[in-house]
């Protein structure tokens, strides 16, 4: 039943060979990777006015212009900077890879942790904001905000589990519809004012505070939400079709242009129409809705509802940027050992399905805890992404200074300026948003860094214990022990656990076969080369599994004429396994053995045996000179 439902929702498995067909074109990648940054215009201007108008009344609008210009300048700096990052690091990973290679491991892990947290918050904030746009028009839906947000997260999860190409097809039209609606509103809004239209006056309190630097910095920090998502393209370069670097840079340029147009245009219209956010309990109205109500009147009224629908959709799809960026980022970190290895594995549809599920689960948890309140979540939002901005820009600056290649001074200036400005923004955001739970992020990021380094330490310790140096392979003689039974030993690689299992197999049978299932030919060839160094007459059978299945190729081999299985024979399958010291460490390793064991035990002619290898404590291994890589 579960498999049937899975196939219905996600689709049939895809072969590894079609991976290139699943990648983005410029047209398909723009709406997926730009949705977060573009959608921020729906609330960035509003977040600035929420700080300024209660404090200084009508004076908020001229200061809105100054703050918007500052943020637009920062957008342009970051767009140019990340375009350089894309060219220099075509394998993706963005801030994590840049910081790790140019500053150090701690900086890289910090960037990865901050960006991962930002992606989780992107989903929570974007979807909560999208539902808030709808609730501001249809107030009867207010009690159902949280359930609506949860349903949207689940729908996005299913859409992304279907694969990159499927998600691009599903989510491209709404994003382009939003672009069309925004351009229409900005052009019509300016034209309407030029034609002599007098905006409807809104009651605005005169304000009681003086214009202080702290007030302006607080408004600036709120408006920096417009910058979130701009780094997503550099993280996902491998998801583009060839030439991936060229296509990613095109998307980066277009994205920068669109952010400037939409954010700048929204701030300009808010100023021209003197629209402010309404936050009354029973009558909420966002700035975007307030502008659209005045711009799209008469025969253009249908455009108001079109913009409303497009805005809601793009805010939901903004989360889709995170669904593209987070799984790829965390898979790169997982491959390098800083996150559970399960997060580096592709699912049936060649997407990083485990990463998608983790992202969805954590985002739903935040939505429920904070009751889908954008104002409660926004305080947590910007600081993580600006930390990653700062580390990425600093890393690129150091790269140019060290390499000193062509035009290095100009490149270093751009990245150095980006690092300086974003660092100042981090400090400002941390200070002014401290009372909005920004301190939570300041605490969570170090905890994440510590956890990631702990995971890396564990994987390094495991590798040290399992690894057999190449020069020692020629000294291993599997024939030292002879068996009298028919045995198959599935091996993932040639290591101490698999060697121990093969030796044990010789004690119970003379008919032993080593069996390997490889998801690609390169991995299979590597196993063959290392196995050939061992002194043994045990044959190694390598089967290529294009659908990444493990049990099915083994069962098919047992029943095949190649294995010469005779009816009535008993086949013993010995599963190599290593056991770690702590329960939490078990979560970091695939539990493939349990799955294989459960499947094989359904067949009465197959005996399943586990050959354990107990590993030592991580701290002991790291200190002991006995274990060397």
LOTI-965214 format. One record per residue: residue in one letter; y, z, x of N, C-alpha, C in turn. Coordinates in steps of 0.001 Angstrom, whole numbers, plus 500000, padded with zeros to 6 digits. Each point is the difference from the previous one (the first is absolute). Layout:
LOTI-965214
AYZXYZXYZX/...
This chain:
LOTI-965214
X498794500000500827501206500000499173501266500000500868/X499990500881501040501160500088500878500231498676500729/X498899499392500474500135498731500708500551498916499094/X499540500000498734500487499009499042501491500160499740/X500438501247499826501419500267499771500823499626501232/X499457500294501174500689499670501249500190498491500133/X498957499247499689500092498540500085501003499455498985/X500030500611498821500929499556498953501445500214500432/X500293501156500601501372500332500370500436499347501306/X499094499960500969500377499581501348499568498572500323/X498859499573499448499505498659500275498836500013500962/X499473498820500268498848499871500889500399500200501460/X499058500460500830500309500171501428500362498675500660/X500832500082501031500410498821500756499404500047501397/X499637498839500535499465499925501354501109500198501021/X499613500448501194500975500183501079500719498701500333/X499275498870499853500556498709500414501207499568499169/X500166500570498823501120499585499146501219500899500185/X499972500835501030501106500956500215501332499283500160/X500012498868500726501256499273500216500571499460498690/X499116499656499074500465499481498714500661501084499158/X499744501269500342500552501117499235501399500394500468/X500530499345501015501283500413500562501177499398499232/X501209500563500272501204499603499276500633498749500600/X500579499179499133500982499017500425501364500682499930/X501062499296500391501343500573499883500315500263498529/X499666499030499157500273500115498564499212501149499372/X498760500208500458499181501073499439500279501353500624/X500391500010501289500231501261500693501334500642499672/X501013499173499718501335500542499706499990500984498839/X499460499650498829500042500960498888499158501250500236/X498913499864500752499144501154500244500661500975500966/X500523499485501119500530500859501050501482500326499817/X500686499256499133501431500243499805500283500827498755/X499000500235499187500228500661498713500618501379500151/X499540500770500985500522501351500190501482499956500346/X500342499168500999501390499915500434500900499444498896/X499532498979499288500815499390498942500195500948498830/X498947500715499670500071500889498836500948501165500220/X500273500313501264500862501153500279501407499804499452/X500394498733499761501330499769499426500088500556498586/X498857500232499367499999500531498639500432501450499951/X499914500692501156500395501412499972500855500431501187/X500168499165501035500766500410501183501476500234499658/X500613499038499306501403500161499597500149501213499085/X499059500146499092500032501125499072499923501331500737/X499150500074501031499860501244500749501290500372500725/X500760499003500444501304500277500629500967500578498970/X500053499363498813500931500445498962499614501364499433/X498710500313499997499576501316499511500572501132500850/X500277499709501261500618500986500883501524499995499855/X500599498795499945501459499890500062500710500296498683/X499524499419498890500772500108498745500153501426499476/X498987500851500040500234501371499523500996500760500867/X500117499586501266500843500736500936501446499501500009/X500179498667499998501364499462500180500404499011498912/X499186499846498946500374499167498862500215498546500369/X501141499416499562500279498580500212500157499628501472/X500293500975500831500100499721501436498652499577500591/X498939500190499230498667499637500483499893498508500299/X500700499173499225499791498549500103500522499394501297/X501209500340500483500379499460501311499096500489501126/X499567501261499911499102500508501041498603499379499887/X499637499606498781498737499272499821500021498719500822/X501146499312500020500123498759500774499791500259501487/X500648501045500534499897500293501426498554500350500389/X499369500815499165498623500406500292499062498803499912/X500214499132499019499160498809499841500134499078501201/X501232499847500521500208499155501180499252500573501203/X500030501331500144499287500640501109498493499767499891/X499475500107498792498554499809499801499626498540500202/X500841499071499543499732498571500192499988499664501490/X500920500594500763500016499772501448498696500479500631/X499515501134499527498743500539500509498826499099499623/X500056499424498808498957499043499567499932498826500966/X501169499447500352500038498831500884499474500342501397/X500364501186500501499501500433501322498479500110499981/X499471500637498962498553500202499918499259498682499788/X500585499094499219499352498707499759499851499225501309/X501055499982500804499938499316501304499016500710500923/X500051501324499993499128500789500881498534499778499666/X499663500062498719498597499835499615499524498562500175/X500916499046499959499630498622500310499543499902501450/X500675500740500897499579500053501411498656500704500149/X499790501041499192498721500731500055498855499095499588/X500204499207498947498962499089499509499590499020501092/X500988499469500704499718499025501056499248500635501162/X500344501248500318499391500676501157498642500604499686/X499770500366498726498746500661499623499387499296498790/X499393498824500237499458499199498894498742500571499355/X499415501050500590498773500574499432500276501109498990/X501269500216499676500347500987498977500019501415500545/X500123500957499081500074501395500401501412500523500082/X500993499066500119501398500362499947500379501162500903/X500661500987499396500552501133500746498922500742500779/X498802500116499446498915500730500668499661499367501346/X499753498697500011499616499308501230501166499974500982/X501201499690499499501175499905500871500265501331500698/X500019501078499228500284501318500573498893500447500947/X498743499762499637498874500449500831499987499283501349/X500273498699500004499929499238501235501206500207500904/X501158500281499413501221500053500800500546501403500226/X499657500945499132500487501369500158498864500945500360/X498891499898499289498864500871500285499165500238498757/X498831500594500196499052500206498906500593500883498906/X500628501104500389500557500925499016501038499293499138/X500872499216500627501024499260499250499362499002499046/X498952499317500467499316499033499145499347500659498801/X499312501099500249499346500719498905501048500561499035/X501121500471500550501087500500499146500531498890499096/X500191498812500571500469498860499204498982499639498925/X498721499994500381498949499688499032499928501021498889/X500126501272500355499957501069498993501191499909499054/X501194499795500570501212499909499178499944498800499064/X499525498875500527499938498787499180498929500110498926/X498883500631500325498937500206499009500510500855498845/X500721501066500342500571500865498971501015499239499154/X500785499150500660500993499214499269499333499038499017/X498889499392500414499298499078499105499503500732498747/X499487501207500192499515500789498858501159500310499056/X501150500392500596501173500299499186500569498746499351/X499860498849500657500464498739499417499331499746498661/X498687500196499955499270499805498755500508500963498931/X500124501262500357500420501017499034501414499751499485/X500938499748500927501405499819499622500195498706499211/X499418498907500483500221498702499366499484499980498566/X498800500491499810499426499977498655500735500979499087/X500353501173500513500759500960499198501348499422499599/X500642499276500928501296499382499705499847498871498994/X498926499218500127499764498916499038499825500524498589/X499226501063499861499806500606498679501317500599499506/X500822500538500915501297500567499607500913498935499414/X499929498754500527500815498907499443499614499735498546/X498700500021499722499527499762498632500381501162499086/X499820501215500491500312501190499197501491500064499674/X500850499457500904501439500035499742500383499131498815/X499134499058499639500245499151498826499159500458498813/X498748500316500262499083500451498938499717501491500207/X500906500836499536499935501438500267498782500674499384/X499377499377498996498812500591499374498830500092500974/X500074499210501095498901499993500978500133501108501037/X501107500737499952500262501027501018498856500991500194/X499347500490498920498917500972500197498771499423500717/X499939498658500093498805499356500560500262499415501387/X501043500468500662500354499441501316498863500126501009/X499446501194500118498954500224501007498750499166499717/X499447500008498766498824499160499730500266498517500239/X501198499516499653500336498592500236499983499688501497/X500560500900500795500015499798501456498584499959500569/X499153500895499541498621500060500500499254498712499657/X500177499513498789499326498758499580500450498827500872/X501300499929500304500517498901500822499421500067501409/X499907501199500571499391500138501337498563499485499986/X499254500359498972498597499568499909499898498479499855/X500913499397499235499994498546499840500303499310501330/X500969500529500739500315499439501316498823500165500959/X499322501125499914498841500241500858498927498938499754/X499695499758498736498981498997499662500438498610500455/X501284499682499765500502498692500416499871499772501488/X500271501025500786499924499856501455498574500050500517/X499121500707499296498589499996500396499371498615499837/X500624499168499196499498498640499803500291499087501185/X500833500453500951500262499224501207501434499525500086/X500390499538501212501384499598500255500418498817499138/X499151498980499940500377498796499255500130500290498519/X499081500804499476500054500351498577501256500806499693/X500353500958500870501192500820499749501257499150500076/X500014499014500914501161499112500104500171499190498711/X498885499521499452500067499240498745500490500874498849/X499488501230499959500332500901498892501462500432500014/X500552500218501215501282500683500104501164499104500434/X499772498715500266501080499134500466501015499702498901/X499528499616498819500918499586498932500996501091499626/X499570501258499773500980501039499640501076500198501072/X499621499879501270500981500194501072501040498892499988/X499554498765499841500951498885499937500835500054498727/X499417500519498922500764500185498761501127501000500220/X499731501065500744501027500999500303501113499383500855/X499623499206500994501016499336500835500911499133499139/X499405499229499109500783499141499110500920500835499113/X499472501084499442500788500850499109501170500641500742/X499775500451501233501066500648500768501094499014500386/X499607498821500476501001498984500327500808499635498754/X499312499895498868500683499660498739501006501079499630/X499611501273500115500893501093499631501221500056500921/X499778499815501293501117500079500959500987498853499771/X499460498783499852500869498832499799500742500099498667/X499256500306498923500628500107498673500982501172499947/X499656501097500670500860501179499989501335499742500672/X499973499333501146501250499676500707500803498981499196/X499303498973499469500682498964499219500661500591498757/X499364500965499375500535500603498780501293500755500295/X500030500721501122501221500707500395501102499000500340/X499643498916500696500981498977500372500590499323498773/X499202499917498932500479499342498770500908500897499167/X500219501249500454500920500887499308499353501084499172/X498714500186500121499316501022499212500447501399500437/X500251500853499023500369501387500277498781500884499784/X499514500650501052498789500823499869500183501126498999/X498892500372499349500004501125499078500187501276500824/X500981500794499625500278501206500773498944501067499744/X499578500644501064499034501089499905500715501304500318/X499760501038499238500625501295500318499474500526501330/X500889500186500952499611500481501328500819501241500313/X499332501063500359500686501235500369500900499748501208/X501115500701500030500939499810501113499454500547501309/X499065500937499941499445500576501217500875501120500533/X499375500927500630500726501184500466499918500191501505/X499223499172500678499811500187501440500911499072500798/X500290500392501209500717499125500924498997499066500665/X500517498861500443499144499039500700499734500538501404/X498788500451500218499635500566501294498989499102500706/X499888500180501310499024499222500774498582500313499542/X499750501261499685498652500375499544499650499282498699/X500977499892499074499763499319498722499670498527500234/X500755499357500895499770498578500280498657499788500702/X499665500902500898498711499881500690498833500201499027/X500203500908499045498955500223498998499803498751499144/X501111499379499606499918498761499217499365498884500825/X500372499932501283499417499000500896498489500187500118/X499566501239500155498566500277500143499239499586498746/X500615500198498827499363499559498755499903498479499946/X501077499336500422500021498536499961499058499358500998/X499595500749501013499075499458500998498639499651499396/X499787500389498738498770499571499309499912498482499972/X501177499316500116500017498535500004499272499417501204/X499785500805501036499390499503501231498489500163500033/X499471500794499097498554500233500022499256498710499674/X498952499756500743499198498807499772500344498841500905/X501124500103500720500408498865500839499050499816501181/X499281501082500367499080499929501134498635499438499633/X499754499801498703498658499645499535499511498679500583/X500907499047500200499597498681500511499441500127501409/X500636500815500840499523500147501390498654500698500066/X499694500824499001498705500689499980498866499070499603/X500330498953499249498957499178499377499958498572500530/X500433499770501231500009498643500571498619499342499944/X498890500717500303498682499346499949499595499526498610/X500688500463498963499663499574498639500571498634499649/X500810499420500904500584498687499744499114498886500540/X500087498860499349499275498825500473500618499513501304/X499215499265500762500477499463501274501067498929499752/X501078499949500807500341500939501073500578501297499408/X499277501082500156500347501250499320501357500558500439/X500290499917501293501274500539500499501176499246499402/X499909498692499996501083499163499464500209500269498514/X498913500085499257500102500247498558500561501391499709/X499558500996500784500505501362499798501491500087500283/X500461499303501045501432500030500323500833499309498924/X499453498954499413500701499341498892500189500969498843/X498928500721499668500072500976498912501005501097500337/X500051500419501277500939501050500416501443499551499799/X500295498757500362501357499465499846500382499914498521/X499090499465499194500269499878498570500189501373499369/X499171500948500410500083501357499461501352500635500315/X500457499880501244501294500547500377501125499413499162/X499941498678499795501019499323499185499994500517498563/X498819500159499429499891500440498609500484501443499812/X499677500870500949500452501399499894501519500067500004/X500606499254500920501464499980500086500605499519498690/X499446498904499462500528499435498749499834500970498832/X498808500544499833499716500814498812500659501376500074/X499874500671501145500616501325500116501523499889499982/X500512499056500797501451499795500021500524499570498643/X499273499109499330500425499520498686499991501096498956/X498979500847500026499914501104499029501136500997500207/X500280500327501262501103500925500285501342499405499576/X500182498703500234501238499323499594500179500035498493/X498936499698499254500078500002498537500231501410499456/X499351500994500622500227501380499567501469500361500153/X500624499495501055501421500238500243500867499249498994/X499686498740499763500807499180499092499922500496498558/X498801500447499605499799500425498610500112501517499831/X500203500704501116500119501463499986498840500653499238/X498791499570500367498792500531499369499492501177500819/X499661501074499326499436501174500661498680500364499326/X499105500644500722498728500410499381500222501117498983/X499335499905498861500053501037498967498723500817500108/X500163501300500137498831500861500244499841501071498935/X500553499764498830499817500966498923498531500076499621/X499557501175499571498576500237499759499426499016498989/X500721499754498916499477499142498937500603498598500043/X500773499720501032500610498673500077500214499619501461/X498948499538500629500088499583501394500241498491500058/X500820499588500951500238498569500179500269499729501475/X499246499086500576500162499676501411501188499061500195/X500485499906501234501135499135500324499659498544499715/X498821499578500375499610498605499805499996499635498516/X499476500892499177499989499760498551501429499967499466/X500850500909500500501389500041499547500757498726500337/X499772499446501184500644498738500387499490498857499139/X498679499912499875499394498886499260500428499983498542/X500202501163499398500444500061498600501348499321499801/X500867500093500999501322499387499870500004498541500445/X499175499673500980499978498622500513499296499073499013/X498847500422499513499198499138499124500246500374498540/X501005499384499421500309500221498576499981498670499268/X500065500055498682500034498776499200498765499152500195/X500214498737500362498876499070500178499124500340501209/X500533500859500886499238500376501199499251501314499831/X499984500530498765499363501293499773498532500002500421/X499346498851499842498587499931500367499802500279501489/X501035499680500812499901500240501437500003501490500323/X500613500796499129499974501444500206498566500518499964/X499266499550498991498606500449499883499124499376501093/X500352498789500389499269499350501093500191500788501293/X501270500392500276500285500792501202499305501350499936/X500010500624498813499354501299499843498510499901500306/X499354498985499441498567499809500239499727499682501469/X500851499138500581499813499616501406500222501198500926/X500989500851499662500287501177500824498854500994499950/X499517500247498795498849500903499858498820499473500817/X499769498707499908498849499406500689500172500067501510/X501207499667500495500195499994501456499925501412500567/X500450500987499211499903501376500472498539500444500082/X499210499532499064498564500281500079499384499248501175/X500462498741500187499458499185501080500504500439501373/X501108500750500018500475500524501281498903500821500637/X499256500667499142498855500765500486498986499070500642/X500007498736499590499024499065500553500263499705501471/X501257500138500425500294499876501425499220501049500777/X499964501208499464499235501077500646498511499703499963/X499525499386498912498582499657499903499613498938501016/X500973499236500449499735499016501050500147500619501380/X501048500840500181500311500548501312499151501176500418/X499802500969499088499273501220500360498559499725500439/X499193499255499224498609499782500428499891499307501356/X500915499041500272499945499310501289500415500925501139/X501077500762499792500449500941501023498928501036500295/X499449500607498962499020501067500199498697499436500564/X499694498728499725498795499388500577500162499809501507/X501212499623500427500271499852501431499890501356500693/X500559501036499379499912501339500564498557500498500006/X499244499646498955498597500414499921499165499319501087/X500269498729500280499271499289501046500252500622501371/X501181500581500164500334500647501261499627501479500005/X499424500471498891499456501353499967500929501076499482/X501157499632499435500948501016499536499883500281498504/X499082499361499341499742500229498570498507499778499776/X499448500522498922498565499812499744499591498531500071/X498906499722500686499558498620500235499743499238498699/X499676500737498930499745499326498732501208499186499536/X501196500411500439501225499316499581500210498687500739/X499170499718500997500125498731500741499097498917499428/X499210500346498993498994499070499477500537499204498820/X499675498718499971500353499145498875498963500159498894/X500451499860498770499107500104498861499427498663499594/X499432499942498811499351498781499512500949498810499966/X501263500244499703500965498910499860500865499848501249/X499531500541501124500650499886501301501329500748500081/X500298500825499003501163500885500096499527501329500590/X500940500775500520499642501320500537499933500971498821/X498884499938499290499875500673498713500108501519500099/X499463500594501063500091501461500128501450500451500143/X500790499237500759501413500313500150500750499874498688/X499648498998499214500634499798498692499702501165499068/X498764500464500010499604501115499130500681501298500431/X500087500240501313500677501206500500501475499981499607/X500650498864500185501413499864499641500216500275498515/X499147499443499160500124500188498549499830501466499621/X499014500645500580499705501398499657501152500926500372/X500535499833501203501084500862500447501287499751499216/X500246498739499653501200499672499222499927500592498605/X498854499924499376499821500600498672500208501501500072/X499495500617501057500181501447500165501488500361500057/X500793499225500755501437500267500092500703499788498654/X499614498948499294500611499717498697499749501149499033/X498794500504499997499651501103499100500730501277500398/X500011500320501296500629501234500471501498499997499730/X500666498857500237501449499913499823500401499437498629/X499018499847499101500229499585498620500772498685499893/X499776499101500953500592498657500001501525500022499986/X500603501054500555501460500102500062500489499350501292/X500755498904499869500480499276501175500888500889500861/X500893500757499361500917500859500745499255501054500816/X498838500440499510499212500992500732499258499370501174/X499592498745499840499238499314501045500895499364501051/X501220499594499587500848499226500898500398500801501232/X500063501336499855500348500838501138498962499946501102/X498749499680499630498919499907500977499895498604500604/X500720499070499415499686498588500177500464499399501326/X501293500091500286500584499196501068499704500504501404/X499812501303500163499937500550501348498814499462500800/X498853499825499339498817499490500700500206498603500531/X500554499128499164500182498610500427501063499906501086/X501038500862499966501015499940501046499486500550501324/X499073500921499952499352500444501250499253498835500629/X499271499252499178499263498835500524500973498932500488/X501133499803499287501031499067500472500453500374501404/X500348501270500180500542500468501278498998499811501132/X498749500375499761498982499875501041499711498541500327/X499977499152498973499755498581500213501132499361500799/X501237500272499604501144499421500705500089500511501434/X499709501281500190500017500569501352498931499357500873/X498815499794499422498919499357500736500353498583500430/X500605499231499081500404498630500334501106499992501053/X500930500954499905501063500107501002499408500210501397/X499051500933500114499364500264501291499214498792500492/X499398499269499083499221498805500367500906498965500680/X501173499734499402500904498993500584500559500474501341/X500342501280500084500571500534501237498983499914501142/X498734500255499695498962499968501037499633498568500394/X499861499118499022499540498630500272501100499107500547/X501217500171499470501168499218500442499720498499499979/X499427499514498899499756498571499867501254499305499480/X499861498776499557501151499199499572500750500677498850/X501324500050500130500885500585498979499688501481499735/X499469500691501008499573501385499774501171500923499666/X501179499717500529501137500880499752500427499960498530/X500017498799499434500367499879498589498959500683499115/X498717499765500321498919500603499221500036501527500117/X500240500472501208500059501455500217501187500598499251/X501117499274499958501179500491499274499696500146498516/X499355498979499422499670500046498564499081501174499692/X498928500119500778499047501090499732500571501366500360/X500816500044501048500636501260500367500968500463498926/X500768499058499458500928500331498914499220500457498767/X498905499300499716499155500387498859499433501398500172/X499555500309501228499437501333500273501054501082499818/X501213499740500509501077500982499906500394500260498550/X500196498918499249500454500137498610498938500670499142/X498754499591500164498935500595499179499731501450500391/X500187500336501286499842501394500421501067500874499343/X501229499504499996501082500734499319499657500157498517/X499446498930499399499629500060498580498907501034499758/X499040500125500923498944501018499870500605501395499966/X500913500251500913500640501322500064500782500275498722/X500764498997499558500802500158498778499108500266498800/X498947499191499851499101500149498848499312501366500029/X499547500414501185499309501288500108500914501160499615/X501289499898500380500937501092499713500408500008498530/X500468498842499505500561499987498643498925500073498916/X498781499615500344498931500051499008499066501195500207/X500422500905500876499137501150500291499700500797498737/X501011500151499143499798500776498779499314499205498900/X499720498699500274499272499164499044498553499804500450/X499494500992500675498608500024500466499747499075501183/X501072499536500684499789499200501208499276500814501069/X500135501323499932499309500872500956498488499845499882/X499525499609498816498560499787499826499513498900500935/X500767498902500063499627498876500858500060500406501469/X501026500769500350500156500457501382498796500827500436/X499393500707499063498811500807500310498727499156499938/X499915499128498995498778499215499782499733499031501149/X501043499351500513499796499007501063499366500624501243/X500488501138500505499297500624501144498551500375499684/X499747500419498755498621500328499619499131498744500057/X500542498888499513499268498731500056499740499573501448/X501013500162500847499843499646501418498885500837500626/X500039501306499753498963500888500537498617499573499507/X499888499693498696498719499588499436499497498706500611/X500898499031500195499602498710500580499539500161501445/X500695500834500761499582500245501393498659500734500054/X499778500870499017498725500720499919498855499030499701/X500258499060499113498999498980499672499684499156501231/X501040499599500735499809499211501218499162500767501022/X500295501282500137499254500846500937498518500030499627/X499725500102498706498609500044499547499283498695500308/X500636498874499670499353498707500247499779499768501492/X500941500458500824499834499863501453498811500829500477/X499866501205499462498874500863500368498667499376499570/X499973499438498797498778499335499515499650498821500892/X501015499208500360499767498829500844499444500399501360/X500536501078500561499522500468501304498529500401499949/X499597500593498879498620500472499892499016498877499705/X500451498960499308499111498907499604499905498890501048/X501042499856500781500070498852500894498986500095501143/X499391498846500298499143499864501180500682499013500938/X500378500417501196500630499063500942499095498807500247/X500592498842500182499239498757500177499030500097501170/X500427500629501091499128500085501178498760500852499741/X500052500882498987498842500838499695499002499316499073/X500418498940499336499111499322499059498765499422500692/X500181499528501229498874499403500730498964501043500418/X500368501285499929499084501067500384499215500557498821/X500296499518498812499334500511498801498714499209499759/X498887500713499884498693499370499773499445500512498678/X500143499187498964499521500388498671498479500124499980/X499287499267500900498535500019500004499418501310500521/X500862500922500386499491501284500499499236500746498919/X500296499706498751499277500616498888499410498906499125/X498658500108499667499323498988499190499662500558498635/X500133499140498986499746500418498622498859499195499404/X499512500490498879498882499342499332500308499707498538/X501203499731499699500400499783498611500916498790499906/X500166499512498775500876498852499741501385500548499630/X500990499734500854501294500672499843501156499000500112/X501012500250499199501266499265500126501095501031500268/X500826499734501004501118500892500334501314499230499805/X500696500239498912501321499363499836500988500606500999/X500669499160500775500975500496500976501344499306499765/X501048500791500089501349499436499877500494499530501362/X499624500736501050500365499644501367498992500648500944/X500087499662501271499118500594500997500689501247500554/X499565501167499520500582501258500461498899501048500083/X500364501237500307498991501045500202499201500282498734/X500654499916498861499304500263498742498959498920499715/X500373498728500185499049498919499721498879499953501032/X500319500288501279498961500041501045498995501104499697/X500498501149499569499110501125499664499081499632498842/X500541499298499015499195499580498848498938498989500413/X500341499075500895499035498997500461498874500654500806/X500352500979500810498965500707500766499039500735499071/X500571500626498995499153500693499024499103499004499262/X500542498846499686499218498982499297498765499608500800/X500134499963501340498866499642500857498875501035499937/X500311501228499652498963501027499952499143499898498744/X500437499286499001499247499929498752499483498598499688/X500364499006500819499499498652499738500193499112501215/X499066499020500147500180498980501028500794498826499461/X500125499968498701500713498902499351501391500504499574/X500965499851500891501364500489499749500981498824500068/X500911499992499085501041498970499976501359500688499886/X500928499595500865501396500453499858500715498997499116/X500726500507499031500598499121498997501503500282499908/X500780498951500177501459500153499945500589499058498954/X500920500553499199500745499194499030501444499928500491/X500468498790500305501359499812500509500841499259498971/X501246500439499871500881499333499036500680498788500619/X499879499839501325500512498793500646499157499714501237/X500043498772500471499152499574501113500389500672501310/X501278500289500200500446500652501225499348501362500166/X499976500794498911499368501320500057498516499876500281/X499340499035499330498568499801500221499679499615501428/X500822499135500595499776499564501385500174501161500974/X500957500860499714500230501159500864498790500927499990/X499423500222498806498804500839499895498843499363500773/X499844498677499871498918499292500704500140500155501517/X501219499844500509500232500082501444499656501388500535/X500425501044499289499716501365500484498516500334499829/X499396499528498926498578500275499772499132499320501062/X500444498825500469499222499250500995499915500732501336/X500908500924500244499995500753501258498950501099500022/X499474500346498838499019501075499899498610499468500385/X499228500831500685498621499624500333499110500283498797/X499735498983499216499171500179498805499468498660499518/X498839500068499351499468498802499355500242500031498491/X500768500989499547500342500073498576500937498850499664/X499630499200499040500893498892499632501223500507499226/X501105499341500217501218500305499246500251498866499015/X500050500341498732500308499032498950501438500244499543/X500840498986500126501393500109499561500211499078498811/X500430500558498911500281499228498794501495500055499703/X500568498842499710501421499912499658500156500165498488/X500847500946499607500206500292498578501420499630499593/X500213498808499435501362499559499659500652500855498929/X499180500696499177500557500840498940500010501476500386/X499763500282501314500079501358500542498999500958499357/X498866499451499540498925500822499448499093500477501137/X499351501154499810499132500549501036498551500055499545/X499762500550498811498624500203499527499334498686499634/X500725499119499322499398498751499523499397499151501122/X500718499794501147499385499234501096498746500667500562/X499986501337500031498830500721500511498799499802499089/X500195500149498696498902499807499050499490498559500020/X500937499071500108499610498590500026499170499702501253/X500364500632501115499251499799501242498583500563499885/X499856501169499397498683500626499851499068499110499184/X500549499374498963499177499176499112499798498584500534/X500703499635501090499949498622500494498763499756500862/X499665498735500169498883499607500872500348500272501467/X501294500063500319500432500279501360499476501358500469/X499954500968499111499520501333500344498488500107499852/X499392499059499284498554499971499802499491501285499331/X500731500415498989499597501192499255498766499691499158/X498993500873500083498784499849499219499977501024498871/X499564499566498823499956500900498861499122501212500322/X500475501163499709499284501236500305500479500677501262/X500739499254500839500548500619501208501083501014499632/X500125500987500853501099500954499858501046499687501074/X501206499935499590501099499723500928500848501258500132/X500123500491501215500848501169500239501354499529500522/X501029500383499306501364499678500437500612501274500573/X500294499969501293500600501158500667501506499783500100/X500737500897499401501455499880499978500624500910501060/X500629499422501051500697500830500988501204500678499341/X500227501251500352501134500715499418500493501041500995/X501315500160500045500537501109500792500698500962499050/X499884501289500311500624501023499167501111500680500785/X501131500223499328501148500631500635500038501478499638/X500873500740500671500007501455499867500648500494498707/X501099499370499596500771500518498865499845499125498766/X500132500624498853499867499274498732501111498960499847/X501235500337500441501108499055499827499796498745500856/X499265500152501122499750498844500850499046498999499340/X499140500516499118499078499106499274500769498954499195/X501179500378499501500805499092499191500531498829500807/X500009500135501333500554498961500860498989498916500346/X498758500149499546498956499047500358499352499418498753/X499629498748500108499325499336498878498661500677499710/X499738500221498748498717500591499601499018498891499601/X499943498975500864499146498842499709498533500395499900/X499578500986500819498593500407500003499547500444498618/X500827500781499325499627500492498667499817498849499022/X500889499022500099499898498844499102498728499213500270/X499726499732501292498786499256500366498759500772499572/X500000501296500275498848500842499656499724499977498497/X501037500143499201499819499998498550499447498677499487/X500459498906500604499535498680499557498552499744500430/X499677500355501245498652499730500522498936500861499325/X500351501217499610499023500894499392499572499547498590/X500644498967499502499587499427498718498756499124500159/X499628499707501254498853499118500278498846500843500545/X498847499981499297498894500903500329499325499691501328/X500143498767500523499342499658501262500911500256501204/X501151500617499764500944500270501093500175501506500177/X499806500469501235500225501401500346501320500083500768/X500828500922499610501297500147500658499997501271500841/X500399499856501251500076501145500909501374500019500659/X500511501196500187501301500159500647499813500591501383/X500634499365500968499943500493501378501372500548500369/X500178501323499964501336500568500227500327500186501481/X501274499936500286500510500336501322501194500933499784/X499853501250500420501052500995499778501071499864501079/X501219499782499551501114499870500937500634501364500266/X500633500109501140500624501266500379501409500106499427/X500589501181500128501347500250499510501010499145500762/X501033499514499276501000499108500597500648500614501235/X500392501275499922500699500644501107499116500066501241/X498707500287499810499065500072501120499893498644500693/X499899498946499181499836498654500560501248499567500759/X501171500292499431501243499570500629500202500675501358/X499482501229500153500180500749501244498895499721501019/X498829499585499520498844499846500882500063498698500785/X499797500047501334499981498775500816498734499175499777/X499036500587499290498725499317499745500205498765499145/X500936500072499063500212498897499065501193499168500445/X499727498825500435501046499094500474499859498662499297/X501147499417499674499976498667499376500156498948501095/
